[in-house]
Amino acid sequence: MKKIGVIVNLQKTHARSGLRRLLELARHWDLTLTTTPEVAVLSDPPLEATLTQDWDAIEALVVLGGDGTLLRAVREFDGRDKPILGVNLGSLGFLTSVTESELAHAVEAIARNTVTVSERTMLSGTILRDSPEVTHCRALNDIVIRSTGGRVITLGMSVGGREVSHFVGDGLIVATPTGSSGYALSAGGPIVMPDAAVLIVALMCPHTLSTRPLVLPDTSEVIVRLVNSSNEVLLISDGQRGEPLNPGDRVVVTKSPRGVRFLHVPGYDYFAVLRQKLHWRGTALE
């Protein structure tokens, strides 16, 4: 891979230094970088004027930022089959698998083609209102239906045409395996390996002690109906886009026919990421 796209979160403290380091490494390995105009002017010297934002021509994408930046990049690419390497300039970073200090190792792996590829499931969400489609979204982590006013809402859910139940609470999360370590985890959901062929449904603050998260085959069609609400309710995809829902609206969530590919450097270990990010300590053995 020689043609590399670059997306940078310019709000990050180390954005400029990370970009400069990436440029140095790209020149060393004879890689061509493509980026957005606002990022191009930050380079020293500035990237050539002939370098344009031609995402279709790149062979891979490097994202400098955090998980939010990577989610934004996935949304902007909207199904383009370009593998993505996330470089973490933030603090948490479940999705960004490389730290700034590992950037040299990562660029070398791209240049030498020793990276590994992880296929990730994405969700497709559609709002139906009196049959016509209102809006459509895609999500890498999760699709969330939630109240915004601090009052409970009533939701009805079916899976594959079979009624599951009605729920009263703050909302509901449908997550991919990738998103299982995000919002769904905070709602009591399980941690799922990224390559598992499942979807996770977790309720937010349900008003019952018997409700537990569901793990479903990723071939399932999940339909959630907003039965009742006395305040605003939103459908939110990956925590970045919100669409208002009306009582009676149905949200249809399925596995998207188009996923996304992540690049990892040699030695990447998902369980090591969990131990580091979740501070798993286990039991000390004497």
C-alpha positions in Angstrom: 0.0 0.0 0.0 1.6 3.3 -1.2 -1.3 5.7 -1.4 -2.5 6.6 2.1 -5.3 8.9 3.1 -5.0 10.9 6.3 -7.8 12.3 8.6 -6.7 14.3 11.6 -8.7 15.6 14.6 -7.3 19.2 14.7 -8.7 19.6 18.2 -6.2 17.2 19.7 -3.2 18.6 21.5 -0.7 16.4 19.6 -2.4 16.7 16.2 0.3 18.9 14.6 3.2 16.8 16.0 1.5 13.6 15.0 1.0 14.8 11.5 4.6 16.0 11.1 5.8 12.6 12.3 3.6 10.8 9.9 4.9 13.0 7.0 8.5 12.2 7.9 7.8 8.5 8.0 5.8 8.7 4.7 8.8 10.3 3.0 11.1 7.7 4.4 8.9 4.8 3.1 8.0 6.6 -0.2 4.3 6.8 0.6 2.0 9.3 -1.0 -0.4 11.1 1.4 -3.8 12.5 0.6 -5.7 14.6 3.1 -8.2 17.4 3.6 -7.2 21.1 2.8 -7.3 22.2 6.4 -4.9 19.4 7.4 -2.6 20.0 4.4 -1.7 23.5 5.5 -0.5 22.3 8.9 2.3 20.2 7.4 5.8 21.6 7.4 6.4 22.2 4.6 2.8 22.3 3.4 1.7 19.3 1.3 1.8 19.8 -2.4 -1.1 21.7 -4.0 -1.7 18.8 -6.3 -2.6 16.6 -3.4 -6.4 16.6 -3.2 -9.1 14.9 -1.2 -9.5 12.0 -3.5 -10.5 9.2 -1.2 -11.4 6.8 -4.0 -7.7 6.7 -5.1 -6.2 5.8 -1.7 -5.4 2.2 -0.7 -5.7 2.7 3.1 -6.7 5.4 5.6 -4.8 6.6 8.7 -6.8 8.4 11.3 -5.0 10.6 13.9 -7.3 11.3 16.8 -9.5 9.2 19.1 -12.4 6.8 18.8 -14.7 9.7 17.9 -12.5 10.7 15.0 -12.4 7.2 13.7 -16.2 6.9 13.9 -16.5 10.2 12.0 -14.1 8.9 9.4 -16.1 5.7 8.9 -19.3 7.7 8.5 -17.7 10.1 5.9 -16.3 7.1 3.9 -19.9 5.7 3.8 -19.1 2.2 2.7 -15.9 2.8 0.7 -13.9 -0.4 1.0 -10.7 1.2 2.3 -8.9 -0.4 5.4 -8.5 2.0 8.3 -5.7 2.3 10.8 -6.5 4.3 13.9 -3.7 6.2 15.8 -4.8 7.3 19.3 -4.0 10.8 20.3 -6.5 10.7 23.1 -6.9 8.9 26.4 -9.2 5.8 25.9 -9.0 4.5 22.4 -10.7 1.1 22.1 -11.0 1.5 18.3 -7.7 3.2 17.6 -5.3 0.3 18.0 -2.0 2.3 17.7 -0.6 4.9 20.1 1.4 7.9 18.9 4.6 6.3 20.1 3.9 3.2 17.9 3.4 5.3 14.7 6.8 4.4 13.2 6.1 0.7 13.7 2.7 1.1 12.1 3.9 3.0 9.0 6.6 0.4 8.5 4.0 -2.3 8.7 1.9 -0.6 6.1 4.8 0.0 3.8 6.0 -3.6 4.1 2.5 -5.0 4.0 2.8 -6.9 7.3 -0.4 -5.5 8.7 -3.3 -7.7 9.6 -7.0 -7.0 8.7 -10.0 -7.2 11.0 -13.4 -7.3 9.4 -16.0 -5.4 11.4 -19.8 -5.5 11.3 -21.8 -2.3 10.8 -25.4 -1.7 11.5 -28.1 -0.3 9.2 -30.9 1.6 10.8 -34.2 2.9 9.2 -37.0 5.0 10.8 -40.4 4.1 9.4 -43.3 6.4 10.0 -46.7 5.3 8.6 -44.8 3.0 6.2 -42.6 5.6 4.3 -38.9 5.6 5.2 -38.1 8.8 7.1 -34.3 8.4 7.4 -31.5 5.9 7.2 -28.2 5.6 9.0 -25.2 3.3 9.4 -23.2 2.7 12.6 -20.1 0.9 13.5 -20.6 0.9 17.3 -24.3 1.2 18.0 -27.7 2.6 17.3 -29.4 4.1 20.3 -33.0 5.1 21.0 -33.1 7.3 24.1 -35.0 9.9 26.0 -33.5 13.4 26.2 -35.6 14.9 29.0 -35.0 12.7 32.0 -38.3 10.9 31.8 -38.9 7.3 30.9 -40.2 6.1 27.6 -42.1 2.9 26.5 -40.6 0.8 23.8 -41.8 -2.4 22.1 -39.4 -4.7 20.5 -39.7 -7.6 18.0 -37.0 -9.8 16.6 -37.5 -11.6 13.3 -41.2 -10.8 13.3 -41.7 -12.3 16.8 -42.6 -10.0 19.7 -40.1 -9.9 22.5 -41.7 -7.5 25.0 -42.4 -3.9 26.0 -39.9 -2.0 28.1 -40.1 1.1 30.2 -36.8 2.9 30.9 -34.4 5.5 29.5 -33.9 3.8 26.1 -32.4 0.9 24.2 -29.0 0.1 22.5 -28.4 -2.2 19.6 -24.7 -2.7 19.3 -22.2 -4.5 17.1 -19.4 -6.7 18.6 -17.1 -3.7 18.1 -19.6 -1.5 20.0 -20.0 -4.0 22.9 -17.1 -2.3 24.7 -18.7 1.1 24.4 -22.2 2.4 25.4 -23.6 -1.1 25.6 -21.0 -2.1 28.2 -22.0 0.9 30.4 -25.6 -0.4 30.2 -24.6 -3.9 31.5 -24.0 -5.6 28.2 -21.4 -8.3 27.5 -18.0 -7.8 25.9 -18.0 -9.6 22.6 -15.1 -10.5 20.4 -15.1 -8.2 17.3 -15.3 -11.0 14.8 -18.4 -12.7 16.4 -21.4 -12.9 14.2 -23.9 -11.4 16.7 -25.8 -8.3 17.6 -26.3 -7.1 21.2 -29.4 -5.5 22.6 -29.1 -3.7 26.0 -31.7 -1.6 27.8 -30.9 1.6 29.5 -32.1 1.9 33.1 -35.1 -0.5 32.6 -37.8 -0.3 35.3 -37.7 -4.0 36.0 -35.2 -6.3 37.7 -35.8 -9.2 35.3 -34.5 -7.6 32.1 -31.1 -8.7 30.8 -29.1 -7.9 27.6 -29.8 -10.1 24.6 -27.2 -11.6 22.2 -28.8 -12.3 18.8 -27.5 -13.7 15.5 -26.4 -10.9 13.2 -28.9 -12.2 10.6 -31.7 -10.9 12.9 -34.0 -8.0 12.1 -34.6 -6.0 15.2 -37.7 -3.6 15.2 -38.2 -1.2 18.0 -41.4 0.9 18.3 -41.7 4.0 20.3 -45.0 3.3 22.1 -45.2 6.3 24.4 -43.1 9.3 25.5 -43.8 12.6 27.2 -40.5 14.2 26.0 -38.2 14.2 23.1 -36.7 10.9 21.9 -33.8 10.6 19.5 -32.3 7.8 17.4 -28.5 8.3 17.7 -26.0 6.5 15.5 -22.5 6.1 16.9 -23.1 9.0 19.3 -22.7 11.5 16.5 -26.0 11.9 14.7 -29.5 12.3 16.2 -32.9 12.0 14.5 -36.1 12.8 16.4 -38.7 10.1 16.8 -42.5 10.4 17.2 -44.8 8.0 19.1 -45.6 5.2 16.7 -42.4 5.3 14.8 -40.6 2.1 14.2 -36.8 1.7 14.0 -35.6 -1.3 11.9 -32.1 -2.4 12.7 -30.2 -5.0 10.7 -26.6 -5.9 9.9 -25.4 -3.6 7.1 -24.4 -5.4 3.9 -21.3 -3.2 4.0 -18.8 -3.5 6.9 -15.5 -1.9 7.5 -11.9 -3.2 7.7 -9.4 -2.2 10.4 -5.7 -2.5 10.1 -3.6 -3.8 13.0 0.2 -3.9 13.4 1.9 -7.3 14.1 1.5 -8.2 17.7 -2.0 -6.6 18.2 -3.9 -8.4 20.9 -7.6 -7.6 21.6 -7.4 -9.0 25.1 -4.3 -6.8 25.9 -6.4 -3.8 24.8 -9.2 -4.8 27.2 -6.7 -5.3 30.1 -5.2 -1.9 29.5 -8.4 0.1 28.8 -10.6 -1.6 31.4 -7.9 -2.0 34.0 -8.5 -5.8 34.4 -6.3 -7.1 37.1 -7.7 -10.6 37.7 -6.4 -12.7 40.6 -2.8 -12.5 41.7 -1.2 -15.9 41.7 1.5 -16.6 44.3 
